[in-house]
Amino acid sequence: MRHLPFDVVIVGGGPAAAAEAIRSSRRVRRVAVVSDGYGGCMRMLANQRMQSYIPELDIADGTRRLAAYVQGLERTSPTGREFATYVFHLIRDVPIAHVTGNVIGIERCGRDFAVELQGPSGFAVLKAAEVILATGLTPRDPGAWAPPGKTVTCFQAYHEIGLEQTARYAGRDVAIIGSGNSAFQLAASVARMARSVVVLAISYVGLYPQETNDRFGLRAPTQQTLEMIAKTAARDCLGPLNARSAECIAPIWLHVYEQLTWHPRERCLTAFVRLGDNTARVPAISCALARSAGRLRKCEGADDRYCIKLAGENLTVISAIGVKARVPETAWNKLVEPDSRFVRHEHGRTEIDGLYVAGGCAGYPSVNMMQSPARTSECPMPQLEANAGGDAAFRTMGLPGAH
Ligand SMILES: Cc1cc2nc3c(=O)[nH]c(=O)nc-3n(C[C@H](O)[C@H](O)[C@H](O)COP(=O)(O)OP(=O)(O)OC[C@H]3O[C@@H](n4cnc5c(N)ncnc54)[C@H](O)[C@@H]3O)c2cc1C
């Protein structure tokens, strides 16, 4: 076990880590960044476009501009791959130690921290006075409704669709559980290959900014999906996604559900739907069409309660029910806030002295809303011209994955 002393170790390799690497390298001398995948989680989108516009995604004080990575003059948003490449290059440019590895634990080591990692050539420990967690997001665990062996998370679905691995969706009935942008955007993607697509939402959050002030409201690419849902059964009424030229576009349905149940013996997923929860225009149209098509059937003895049964043989379920912080094992069991499932913090400071948090795992919903942690004592060290000490130290010590 070897210990190298760093002033700051940043755990993560996405946009938050890039911003913190730039900032830390100007403040202190010995900085390391550790990641199991530089570029961040947006790489999973591959050639699918992000929602944010290019200027919203530029990292402040970076050496590069995102616009240089975006192909096509008329494009306003990058693809996931373009953004990840930009972030990768930004981090690589910062003259600090770059370590490839998965951080498996963080604990106190005297007044410092011991950051334990598993790299390509084994286990190592980095010692640091400060640690910044910039470890991003992971999907929330699906509930008991999830059919075993038939359910994937939205991250898996984005990843597979990005790689054109379509076996799980092509010719199948796809149920997408979720009410956010991921659910609707995945619906549009899988509709190009699936037999049918149903979005089962716990609520209809409305379009931002027309129908809601909620910043999580549904955005422009989602609007196209909603248009397609509204026109699902009216095939002579063409929208951008169900134009006749686009082959194999499956109908997309949208229902706000009250309850979901997986019946293992019948191998069937049942969604219970109340019409009273489906009064917004698009779900109301979709429910009316589904009733006339015999897809939504009235439950016995209930005025307003209907159900839709999705048979297991041909079913794929995508769980798009939200995200939570991805954090390595630590000795502090109150680090993550149980309700929000993000790291508990005040202006980026956790309850543990010297442990900071940035980006998605701190609950910031988008790149342009991220804020850097404010230090307990903002006492900058003298700025240094070059900051390559960490890299050299890694090369001489032969630590795993240092490059
Ligand atoms: C489907 C989807 C679409 C989105 N679209 C947008 C959008 O258009 N615009 C926008 O602003 N935001 C978008 N977001 C939110 C976006 O994910 C975040 O804004 C951004 O990626 C967060 O950056 P981050 O650096 O905090 O985390 P990430 O980008 O997740 O990067 C964290 C990185 O840290 C590394 N890591 C994690 N744990 C460890 C560990 N233990 N050891 C070593 N390395 C580790 C991982 O390799 C990971 O790549 C989207 C999110 C999703 C899920």
The ligand as an ORCA input file, in Angstrom:
! r2SCAN-3c Opt
* xyz 0 1
  C     -30.272     11.020    -19.840
  C     -29.673     12.261    -19.277
  C     -29.598     13.393    -20.069
  C     -29.041     14.561    -19.550
  N     -28.969     15.656    -20.349
  C     -28.413     16.797    -19.854
  C     -28.324     17.981    -20.645
  O     -28.728     18.033    -21.797
  N     -27.744     19.074    -20.087
  C     -27.253     19.087    -18.807
  O     -26.728     20.118    -18.388
  N     -27.344     17.995    -18.044
  C     -27.909     16.859    -18.516
  N     -28.023     15.754    -17.714
  C     -27.537     15.846    -16.371
  C     -26.066     15.494    -16.488
  O     -25.885     14.125    -16.289
  C     -25.269     16.244    -15.513
  O     -25.525     17.626    -15.633
  C     -23.773     16.028    -15.705
  O     -23.394     14.870    -16.409
  C     -23.241     15.863    -14.321
  O     -21.861     15.925    -14.409
  P     -20.965     15.275    -13.286
  O     -19.562     15.589    -13.656
  O     -21.448     15.686    -11.954
  O     -21.230     13.714    -13.388
  P     -20.994     12.659    -14.563
  O     -21.099     13.262    -15.895
  O     -21.897     11.523    -14.233
  O     -19.488     12.195    -14.348
  C     -19.067     11.491    -13.228
  C     -17.959     10.581    -13.640
  O     -17.260     10.156    -12.479
  C     -16.810      8.857    -12.629
  N     -16.993      8.134    -11.361
  C     -18.125      7.999    -10.644
  N     -17.883      7.291     -9.526
  C     -16.580      6.972     -9.539
  C     -15.739      6.232     -8.665
  N     -16.181      5.662     -7.523
  N     -14.441      6.071     -8.994
  C     -13.944      6.636    -10.122
  N     -14.692      7.341    -10.987
  C     -16.004      7.508    -10.699
  C     -17.656      8.195    -13.708
  O     -16.782      7.661    -14.664
  C     -18.470      9.312    -14.307
  O     -18.253      9.381    -15.675
  C     -28.566     14.582    -18.215
  C     -28.649     13.423    -17.423
  C     -29.189     12.288    -17.945
  C     -29.281     11.062    -17.086
*
